[in-house]
């Protein structure tokens, strides 16, 4: 099929992009890397859209330190996130997660802001943001606001972004001494979406566990986290399996996904502690 678009305009800066969206009568769609949007348009899942191209707005790309946090511009491409020395040093979970995302061609075009805004429940970066306790910086016609990752993902492909708003950056706490961050996932083939994925962050304040591909959104496994904080891995696995409601589809049954979630938690803890699961 051929994509059907209602128009195209390239924005030179953020203000122009917001103005273009405001004048699109609700049909404006932000075009960044285009790895999800163009595919949807080619399949006629999204038609008649006014594409607002933000891909050359330099202010929305790049990684910078900001005190105890790292600020990652929404237009920073997946490959750049994975290769950035600041990310590798201060948020290694994102660097590791990049290697699991699709294939090199996708990683070279896709953007972290696009992945977060698209909110695919099987994608790595949304779950990473949740596990890290990240915040989303959003610009809109009424100004800027910040939304915690826990409040950002609302449903399948649905976020807290309102009409006319643009995600501009991701702000993530820097890894502190003694902190550990890692990701585990199972996929049928390299580059496929994960059947189940798990992000684990261990801080002085406790564990944070986020799962993907087990529901409509990435899930923060609070009951599991509490058991890990208490040093009860078996209890954490049981709690984890009880607080997710994964789907059944042609790739895996709900029961198999629930089993895999427990397996991945044990793998992650084995990596964390050095003790075989």
Buried (B, 14 or more C-beta within 10 A) or exposed (E): EEBEBBEEBBBEBBEBBBBBBEEBEEBBBBBBBBBBBBEBBEEEEBEEBBBBBBBEBEEBBBBEEEEEBBBBBBBBBBBBBBEBEBBBEBBBBBBBBBEBBBEEEBBEBBBBBBBBBBBBBBBBBBBBBBBBBBBBBBBBEEEEEEBEBBEBBEEEBEBBBEEBBBBBBBBBBBBEEEBBBBBBBBBEEEEBBBBBBBBBBBBEEEBBBBBBBBBBBBBBBEBBBBBBEEEEBEBBBBBBBEBBEBBEEEBBEBEBBBBBBBBBBBBBBBBBEEEEB
